[in-house]
Amino acid sequence: MKLIIAAIKPFKLEEVREALTDIGVSGLMVTEIKGFGAQAGHTEIYRGAEYEVNFVPKVKLEIVVASELADQVVETITKTARTGKIGDGKIFVLDVAQAVRVRTGETNQDAL
């Protein structure tokens, strides 16, 4: 099993969710986050004063899938979340040692 962590632009969330559902992803976790990378923040004006915003809002997706599906999930997120502009996000893929469904006690692939 693989854990795929993706940080994407918030307005792309629904489009990415639909694309993942279409390829058979049955669940994901979403967290609103802030961060910076190459985009490095920007300035905003609020009540006449200029403020530097160092952290850019993003959405973090966490998805656990069978190892065979991981490459397809990464490709789908990449294609769907891409705008071609700086700050499109990052994707990380990690190995998962164990998964347990709390309600039933099912483990690993059955828990997904």
N, C-alpha and C positions, 0 to 999 in steps of 0.2 A: 504494500500500500504506500501511497505517496501523499504528503501534505503539500498543497500548493498554496502559497501565500502571494497575493497580488495586491499592489497598491495602484489604484487607478483614479482618474478624475471622477468626481461625484456624479456628474451629469451622464456618464456612460454606464452607470450601475444597472439600470433597467434593461438596456440593450444587451449587456454582457450576461445578465441573469437569463434572459430569454434564449440567447445563443447556447448557453450551457445546458439549459433544460432540453433544448432541441437535440443535443448530442448524448443525452442520457444521464446528466448529473442530477442526482436526486436531492441534494441538499447542500447548503453552504452557510457560512457565518459571515456577517457583515459588521464592521466596526467603523465609525467615523473617526478619522485620525488627522493629525497635522504633521507635516514634516517638510524637509527641504532636501534638495539634491542640486542638480544642474540649474534648476529653475531659481533657486536661492531667494525666493520671496519677492516682494514688490512694495511699492508705497501706495498709501490710500490717504484721501483727505476726508476728515471727519470734523464737522463744525468749524471749518476754516483752518484747522491745523493739519499738517501733514504728518503721517505716522508711517514708520517702516514696519511692514508685516514680514517677519522672518520665517514664519511657518505657513505653508500653503495647505489648505484643506484637501484631503484625499479620502478615499474609501478603501478599507482593507478587506479583502475577501480571503477566507480560509476554507479550503475545500479538501476533503480527504477522498481519494478515489483509488480504485484498483490500479496497480502499476501499469497495466496495459493501456489504460485510458489517459494516463498522465500527459503524454506528449500531445494528444488531441486536445485536452483541456487547455494546455499552455498555448497551443496554436490558436484555438478559438478565442481565448482572452486577448491574445496579442492582436489578432485581426480586428476584433470587435472594439477594443478600447483605444486603438490607434487613431490619433487625429493628425499625426505628422508634425505636431508642434512640441516644443520643449515641455516637459512635465507630464508626459503620457503615463509614466509609472514604471514599476519594476515587478518582476515575477521571480519567486524563489521556490524551488522544489526540494523537499526533504523526505527522508525515509520515515515511515511510521512503524514502530515496533509492535504496537498493539492497539486495538480499538474495542470498546465494550459499550453495548447499548444498555443504558441504566435500567430501563423498564423491563426488558426481557432477559438480560444477562447474555445475549448473543455476543459473540466475539468476532474480531477481525472482519473478514469480507461480509459475513452475515450481519454485522452491526452497521454496515454502511447502508 
